[in-house]
Amino acid sequence: MTNKLYVGNLPFSSTEDSLKALFSEAGTVDEVALIKDRMSGKSRGFAFVTMASEADAQKGIDAFDGKDFEGRKLVVNMARPRE
């Protein structure tokens, strides 16, 4: 679970494909889950990106935390386990 990243402050126009393309620059992406509102189906502004390894996840944090993406500064850190 240590290779799952929380990605916040996403522009509402972001897609799973655009996030996968971005994080592929840091390593192999296993899964992207863009969180959407149940009622409207619109993005809620955050996602979870699962990288292939812990090293790739750390590269993703180092490369993209605070980086401008489609006009917004991303917040990228390790996802906390669900309670």
C-alpha positions in Angstrom: 0.0 0.0 0.0 3.0 2.3 0.3 3.1 2.8 -3.5 -0.3 4.5 -3.6 -0.3 8.2 -4.0 -2.9 10.9 -3.1 -3.0 13.6 -5.7 -4.9 16.7 -4.7 -5.8 20.2 -6.0 -6.5 18.8 -9.4 -8.2 20.9 -12.0 -11.8 19.7 -12.6 -10.9 19.2 -16.3 -8.3 16.4 -15.4 -8.9 12.9 -16.7 -7.5 9.5 -15.6 -5.6 9.4 -18.9 -4.0 12.8 -18.4 -2.9 11.8 -14.9 -1.6 8.4 -16.1 0.4 10.2 -18.8 1.8 12.7 -16.2 2.8 10.1 -13.6 4.3 7.7 -16.3 7.1 10.2 -16.4 8.1 9.1 -12.9 7.7 5.4 -13.5 5.2 2.6 -14.2 1.6 3.5 -13.3 -0.5 0.5 -12.2 -3.8 2.3 -11.7 -5.4 5.8 -11.6 -8.6 6.4 -9.7 -10.1 9.9 -10.3 -12.7 10.5 -7.6 -16.0 11.8 -8.9 -19.2 13.1 -7.3 -21.9 10.4 -7.2 -24.7 12.7 -8.2 -23.2 14.9 -10.9 -20.3 12.6 -12.1 -17.9 15.5 -12.1 -14.4 15.3 -10.6 -14.0 16.2 -6.9 -10.5 17.5 -7.5 -8.5 14.6 -6.2 -7.3 11.1 -7.3 -5.3 8.1 -6.2 -2.4 6.9 -8.4 -0.9 3.5 -7.7 2.7 3.1 -8.9 4.4 -0.2 -9.6 7.0 0.2 -6.8 7.7 2.3 -3.7 10.7 3.8 -5.5 8.4 5.0 -8.4 6.0 6.4 -5.9 8.7 8.4 -4.2 9.9 9.7 -7.7 6.3 10.8 -8.3 6.2 12.7 -5.1 9.5 14.4 -5.7 8.7 15.3 -9.3 5.1 16.5 -9.0 4.4 17.8 -5.5 3.9 21.5 -6.0 4.2 21.3 -9.8 1.8 23.3 -11.9 -0.6 21.0 -13.8 -3.2 22.6 -16.0 -3.0 25.8 -14.1 -3.1 24.4 -10.5 -0.3 23.4 -8.1 -0.6 19.7 -7.3 -0.4 18.2 -3.8 1.1 14.8 -4.0 1.9 12.5 -1.0 1.5 8.9 0.1 -2.1 7.9 0.5 -3.1 7.1 4.1 -4.8 3.7 4.6 -8.6 3.7 4.8 -10.0 3.7 8.3 
